[in-house]
C-alpha cells in the first residue's frame, strides 16, 4: 500500500501547474479516489487493532505512553481526552503525512549520496579517513559521533543541494494578497518554488554542477539562507529535518566505516533523474559492498 501511495503521490499533475488543463488528469483523479477508499479500509483496520491493544494493555500511565507506545496508540489515547480534536480523520492525516514525508525523501537522499560518492572516490576516501580518525576500528559509529564528523555533514548538504528530494518543495497557497519578486500575487494563488533551480543557480553557487562537499565547510547545518532550503523554510518547514539528517548520517557513515563500496563496473553511476514530484534516480543504484578487513570482527557481530 505504501509503495502504491508513494507512486501516486509522486506522479505530477499537469493541472497543478496549468490549472486550465485540469481535465488531462481525470484518470489520475479517478485512480486517487479509488485508492483513497482502499487505503481507508486498511487504515481503519490498523486503527481498530491498536484500539484493541490499548484496551487489553491499558496505558493509564500518561508519561510512559508518550515514550514507549507506537505513535498511533499515543494519538488514540489523546482521542479519549480530546475527542473533538483527535478525530479518526485527523489521526489518519498525521500518520499519512509522516509516512509520505519521511520514507521516500530519506531513502532517495541516501541513494543519491552513495551514487555521488561512488563517482567521486576521493570524497569517499576523505569521509572514510574522517570516520577512522575520530572513531577508529574498535567500535561502530554512533549517533553521538555525528557532531564530530563535519565532512560527512558536508556530503549530506551537498547531496541535498544538488538533488533535493522535493525539487519544487510543496505547493503553498497565499492566504493574503502579497508581492513576490515584484509580482502581485492575489490571495488564494497556488505558489510553487523551483528549489532545484535556486540550489543549482550558477549566479549564486560557484560551479554548481560539481559535487564539492567542501563548499559547506564551516557552515552550521545547511543554514545559509534562502539559497539552500531542502527542508523548506518558515513555520511549515519539515519537522523531520533533525531526524532525517541523523538517519542519513548514521546510514551513510556506517556503510562508509564498515564496507568497501564499489561500482559494479568501470562506468560512472548514471545520475539521470526520473520525472515526478520527488527527485528520484531514473536507474536504481547498484553497488558492490565488501566488509573492510579492519572492521571484519565488528561486522560479524552485527
Ligand atoms: C531528506 C529527508 C527529508 C526532506 C528533504 C524533507 C523535506 C520536506 C519538505 C521540503 C517539506 C515541505 C516544507 C514546506 O511546506 O515548505 C516537508 C514537510 C514535511 N516533512 Fe519532511 N523531509 C525529509 C524527511 C522527513 C522525515 C524523516 C519526516 C518524519 C519523520 C518528515 C516529515 C514531514 C512532515 C510531517 C511534513 C509536513 C509539515 C507540514 O505540513 O507542516 N520529513 N519535508
Boltz pocket constraint, residues with backbone or C-beta under 6 A from the ligand:
constraints:
  - pocket:
      binder: B
      contacts: [[A, 94], [A, 97], [A, 98], [A, 101], [A, 102], [A, 103], [A, 105], [A, 106], [A, 109], [A, 164], [A, 165], [A, 166], [A, 169], [A, 170], [A, 171], [A, 229], [A, 230], [A, 231], [A, 232], [A, 233], [A, 235], [A, 236], [A, 237], [A, 238], [A, 239], [A, 240], [A, 241], [A, 243], [A, 244]]
      max_distance: 6.0
